[in-house]
Amino acid sequence: MRQKAKEILAQYWGYPNFRPMQEEIIESVLQGYDTFALLPTGGGKSLTFQVPALINKGCCLVITPLISLMKDQVDHLKKMGIFAKAMYTGMHYSEIESVYSEAINGNLKFLYISPERLLNKNFQWALAKMNINLIAVDEAHCISQWGYNFRPPYLQIADIRKFFPETPVLALTATATSKVVVDIIDKLHFKSKKIFRSSFERKNLAYRVFNESDKTGRMLELLKKNSGSAIVYVRNRKKSMELSEILNLNNISSTFYHAGLDPKLRDQRQQQWTRSQIRVMVATNAFGMGIDKPDVRQVIHYNIPDCLESYFQEAGRAGRDRKNAVATLLFNNHDIGRAKQQLTESYPEISKIRDIYNALGNYLQIPIGTGKDLGYDFKIVDFTRQYNLGIITTYSTIKLLEKEGYIAYRESEERFSKLIIRYNNEEIYRFMVENPKFEVLIKQILRSYGGVFTDYVPIDEKVIAKRTDLKTDQIIQALIVLSKAKVINYIQLKSSPQIFFNTDRLPKEHIGFSAENYQNLKLAASERLESIIEFLNNDKTCRSTQLLKYFGEKVTKRCGVCDVCQSMNNMDLNEMEYNSISQQIQNLLTEKPRNLYELVPLIHSYSEDKVLAVIRWLIDNESIHRGNDEKLFWQNQMGFEF
C-alpha cells in the first residue's frame, strides 16, 4: 500500500516523498481505521485523504465549512484530470441536480460538501445510492461545541455513517485542545482510536506580545526594522483601509483585504502579495485560506484575536520556509475591555435574537410561512440602519440563526458567472442556423470555453463582449434569453451577500435555541477569551510554552526567542547555564522537597542571582510547586493524553 501511495503522489503531485506523518495517516485510512489527524496549517492535510481516495474504488466525501477551500481544491483536482465537484448553499438548482447525477452514476472521485448539505433530505436520498470509499471531515474542530467555530450540522456526520458502516472516517484539523479532540472522536462515533498529532512547536517562530499605547507607531517600527513580506491582522474592515493608507504614506507598500471586497479584487490583491509585488497585506481574518507564501517574515496582530486557536493559526502563516520569523501581538487595556464587550454583544438575549429574525423577514419582505430554500440579496449595513441595530449584535445573531439551521448567510464567493449548453452539437448547430442573431455569441462561447456541453464553466461576460464587439449588457441579455429558451443554463454572478432561508419564515415566538447553540457556545467563547487574556498578561512564562500547554502538549524547555525569554536572556543567563542549573534543581527536588534557603547553596558553579532567576522561572512555568510548608517540590508535567 505504501508503494502505491508513493506512486500516486509522484503521478499527480510530482513529489518523491511524503511530509512527516502523512504516510502513516494514509496507511491508517487504507487499513480501514477511523483516524484523527492533527496537522499544522500548511502541513499537507488534503493529501492524507486525496491519496487513499485515489487508490480505492469509489468516491471520497469531503465535508468542509470553507466554500473557498472547496472551490480551490476542486479546481486543482480538475487540472490534474481528477473528477471532482462541490455542492454548497447558494448553488443553482440545476447545478446541484447535475452533481447528484454524476455522483450517483459513479463519475466522481471527490465530492466536496458544506456541512449544511447533510441536513438536506434530497442529499441523504442521493448519498445512500453513492459508493463512498472515505469520509473526510476537514476543520474537524467545528464538530465540537468546545471548539472555536462550532457548526451544528457537523453533528449529522455520525448519522450518515449508517449508509456506509465499513467506510472509515478521517477527521482533520490544525488546532484542537485535548478536550476538543476527545469530543470530536466521540461525536464521530469512532470505532478505532488512531490518533496522529504533530507538534505545535514552531522553533523558527518568535512569539512577542507588547502592551502598547501607540500600536500604530509600534507597527511602523516593527515593519521598518525587519524587512520582508508581512501580514497585519485587524478586527474590522475600516481599520484595514486606515492602516494600509498609513503604511503607504510611510513608504511601506501595502494593500488591504476583507470579505466585503469584490471577489475578483480580493483574488488580485492576494496574487500581488503572493508575488511580492506588495510587501504588506493588512487584512481581517477573511485572509487565511489558501495562503501558501513561504517567505512571510512577520505576522502582526494589531487587535486581539478571537481565541488562541485563531492566533496560533494566523501567527503560523509566518516562516513556513522554516527560516526565522516573528509573530507580534499588540494590545492595551482598552482592547481587553472592548473584547469583553464584544463577547457580550456576540451573544444577545434570546428575545433580541427573535426580534432581529422578525426584522429580517420584514426587511426581505418574506410573508410568514414562505421563503424556504430561497435566496435574498442582503445589505447588512442598510438593514442595521433601517432597524437601528448594532452591527456586531446583528452579525452575531445571523451567525447564531445559521448555526441553529434557520438561515444561511453567504458573502459572495463567486468570481464569475457560469453556464452549460443543454443542446448537443447537432441541436446547437441547427439553432444557430435558425437564429443567426445568436451565431456570433454561441461560436465565441464554444471557442473560448472547453467542456461547456458536459459541465458548468465559469465565463466572463466582459471578455465575451470584447471578443464579439458587443456591449456587456447585450451579452448578458442574450444569455438570459438563451437560458429562458433552455438552450443553455446561465447562472449570473451575484456580487452582493445573500441570505437563504432553510425553513419557511416562522413567527418569532417559534424561534428556539438548543443548549449547544447558545449556552454552551457562550460558555466556550468566554473560556477562550479568558485564555487569550491570560496569555496577554502572563509575562513570566515563555510564550511558546503557554501555547503548547494550551494545546495539551508536553513542554521540555523554553523557546529562548519570545519576549519573555528575551527578558530572561537580559539577565545574562544563557541556554547552557539555564539547562545546567535547572537540571541540578530537578535532581535535588526529585530526591526530596526542600526550602529555598536549603536549595540555593546546593547548586554548584553559579551565582546566587542566576540560581534564583532559574527557580523563579521554573515556579512561573509550574515545574516547581510550593507546598503549604513553603517547601519546593518538582512537578512532572503532564503529556498529551486522551
MIVEXSE-16818 format. One record per residue (C-alpha): x, y, z. Coordinates in steps of 0.2 Angstrom, whole numbers, plus 5000, padded with zeros to 4 digits. Layout:
# MIVEXSE-16818
XYZ;...
***
This chain:
# MIVEXSE-16818
500050005000;501450125004;502250094987;500550134978;500350294989;502050354983;501650314965;500050414966;501050554975;502350564961;501050544947;499850684952;500850794963;502650764957;503350744975;504550594978;504150584997;502850625009;502950755023;503150695041;501650595047;500750605030;501250425025;500650355042;498950435041;498650375024;499150195029;497950205044;496550255032;496950125019;496849995033;495050055036;495350135053;494450295059;495850415060;496150585068;497550695062;498050855070;499250935057;499851115057;499151245044;500151215028;500651035034;499850955019;498150895027;497250875010;498450745003;498050625018;496350605011;496650634992;497950494990;496950354998;495450404989;496350394973;496950214977;495250144982;493750124971;492350244974;492150424979;492850524994;491550635003;492450795009;491550895022;492251075025;491451235030;492551335019;491751365002;493351454995;494351305000;493151184991;493251284975;495151294976;495351114979;494051064966;494951174953;496651104957;496050924956;495150954939;496851024932;497650864937;496250764927;495350704943;493450714943;492950824957;491350934961;490751044975;489051064982;488551214994;487151334999;486851464986;487151354970;485851354956;484651204957;485251144940;487051134946;486551034961;485550914950;487050894939;488150854954;486950724961;486850634944;488750624942;488950564960;487650434959;488250364942;490050344950;490850484939;491650574953;493150544963;492950684976;491350764981;491550924992;490050975003;489651105016;489051035032;487351115030;487150995015;487050845027;485350915033;484550905015;483350765013;483750754994;485650744998;485350605010;484250514997;485650534984;487050494997;486350315000;486550274982;488350334981;489950224983;490850314996;492650255000;493150385013;492350525023;493550665026;493050795039;494050945037;494151085050;493550945062;493651065077;491951135071;491050975077;491451015095;490451135105;492051175114;492951215098;493151395091;492051385076;490651255081;489451215067;487951105072;487751025055;489350935058;488450835071;487450745056;489050665050;488850525063;487050495056;487650465038;488850335044;487450205044;487450215025;489250165025;489650055040;491349995033;491950165027;493250245038;493150425044;494650545043;494550695054;495750835051;496151005060;497651115063;497151175080;496251075094;496451065113;496450895122;494650925127;494050965109;495050805102;494050695114;492450775109;492750755091;493150575092;491550545102;490450645091;491050555075;490750385083;492550325080;492650135080;494550145082;495750275090;497050305078;497750475083;499150565074;499750735081;501150845075;501950955087;501351135089;503051195092;503751315079;505651335083;505951465070;504451575075;504751705089;503051755098;503151935105;501752025115;501852205119;500652315130;500752465119;499852635120;500452685102;500052525092;500252615075;501952685080;502552515086;501852435070;502852555059;504352525069;504252335068;504052345049;505452465046;506652375057;506352205049;506152185030;505252055021;503452005017;502152035031;500352025036;499552145048;497852075055;496552185061;494752165068;493752275056;493652325038;493852515041;495452485051;496252385037;495952535025;496652655038;498252565042;498652525024;498552705019;499652745034;500952615028;500952685011;501252865017;502752795026;503452715010;502952535015;502052465001;500352385006;498552355002;497052295012;495952145011;494252095018;492751995014;491752155008;492852174993;492352114976;493051934974;494051974959;494852114968;495252004983;496051874971;497052014963;497752084979;498151914986;499151874970;500052044971;500552004989;501051824985;502151884971;502952014982;502352154972;501652224988;502552195004;501252205017;499452145017;498352225030;496852115032;495452045043;495351865047;494551835030;496351825023;496851655028;496351505017;497551465003;498951565009;500451465004;501851605004;503351535012;504351685015;503251785027;504451865039;503151945051;501351925056;500752075067;499152065076;498552245078;497052185088;496752045100;496251885090;494651795095;495551655103;497251565105;496751445091;496451585079;498051675085;499151515083;498451485065;498651665059;500351685068;500851525060;500751595042;502451675046;504051575042;503451425033;505051415024;505751375041;506851525042;506751645057;505151745058;504151845071;502351845077;501952005086;500352045096;499952225101;498652265114;498252385128;496952385142;495652475131;495752325119;495452195133;493952295138;493252305121;493552115118;492452085134;491152205127;491152115110;490851955119;489352015127;488652095110;489051925102;487851835112;486251945114;484751885124;483551765115;482251895114;483352015105;483851875093;481951835089;481752025086;483152035073;482551875065;480751955063;481552115057;482552015044;480851945037;480152115036;481652185028;481752055015;479852065013;479551875016;477751835022;477651705037;477551535030;478551565014;480351585009;481151415011;482651375000;482551554993;484051674992;483851854995;485151994992;485552075009;486552235014;486952215032;487352405034;485752465027;484752335037;485552395054;485252575050;483452545045;483152455061;484352545072;485352395077;487152375082;488252295068;489152165080;487452115088;486652095071;488051995063;488251885078;486351855078;486451805060;487851685063;486851605078;485251585067;486451505055;487151385067;485351335073;484951305055;483651435051;484551535038;486251535029;487251695026;488451695011;489551835007;490051824988;491251684985;491051684966;492251764954;491251734938;489551694930;489351514924;488451424910;488251254902;487551214885;486051104886;485951064867;487050934859;488250984844;486950944831;485551044840;486651194844;487151204825;485351194820;484851334832;486251444825;485551424808;483851464813;484351604824;485851694816;485751834828;486551724841;487851644830;489251754834;488951744853;488751554853;490351524842;491351634853;490751534869;491251374860;492951444855;493351514872;492751384884;493051194883;491951064891;490451184890;489251044884;489650924899;489951044914;489651224921;491151334916;491551504923;491351644910;491751824909;490451924900;491652074898;492851964889;491551894878;490852074874;492652124869;492951974858;491251994849;491252194848;489652194858;489252284875;489252184891;487452224894;486952154877;487951994881;487051974897;485352004890;485751874876;486251744888;484651774898;483651744883;484551584878;484351524896;482451554895;482451464879;483351314888;484751324875;485951354890;485851364909;486551534913;486951574931;487351764933;488651814945;487951884962;489152004969;488152054984;487951955000;486451845001;485351765015;484551595012;483051535022;483251355026;481451345033;479951445029;479851605039;479251575056;478351685069;479751755080;479051665096;479451495087;481251535086;482151425099;483951385103;484751225109;486051225123;487451185111;487051335100;486851465114;487351425132;488751305129;489451415114;489351575126;490251475139;491651415127;491851585120;492051655137;493351525142;494351565126;494351745129;494951725147;496351605139;496951745127;496851875141;497951765152;499151745138;499251935135;499551975154;500751825158;502451905155;503351775166;503051615156;503851585139;502551625125;502951455116;502751365132;501051445136;500351405118;501051225119;500251195136;498551265130;498551135116;498950995129;500750975123;502250925135;503451065137;505351025139;506151195138;505851375134;506051445117;507351575121;506751695107;505051765113;504851925123;504851835139;506351735136;507251885129;506951975146;507751825155;509151825142;509452005148;509951945165;511551865157;510851695158;511251595143;510451425137;511851315143;511851395160;509951385162;509951205157;511351155169;510551255184;508851185180;509451005179;510351025196;508751095204;507750945196;508950815203;508950895221;507050915222;506650745215;507650675229;506550775242;505650935244;506751075250;506651255257;507351395246;508751435258;509151245258;509151235239;510151385233;511851335242;511751165234;511851225216;513651225211;514651345200;513451485198;513051645207;511551655218;510751785207;510751665192;510051515203;508651625210;508251685192;508051505186;507051455202;505851595198;505751545180;505351365185;504051415198;503151535185;503151385172;502451265185;503951145185;504251195203;502751205216;502751275233;501951175247;500951235262;502551215272;503451335260;504551185253;504851175235;504551015225;504750955207;503150935197;503250825182;502250905168;500850805160;500950745142;499550755129;498350615134;496650555129;
***
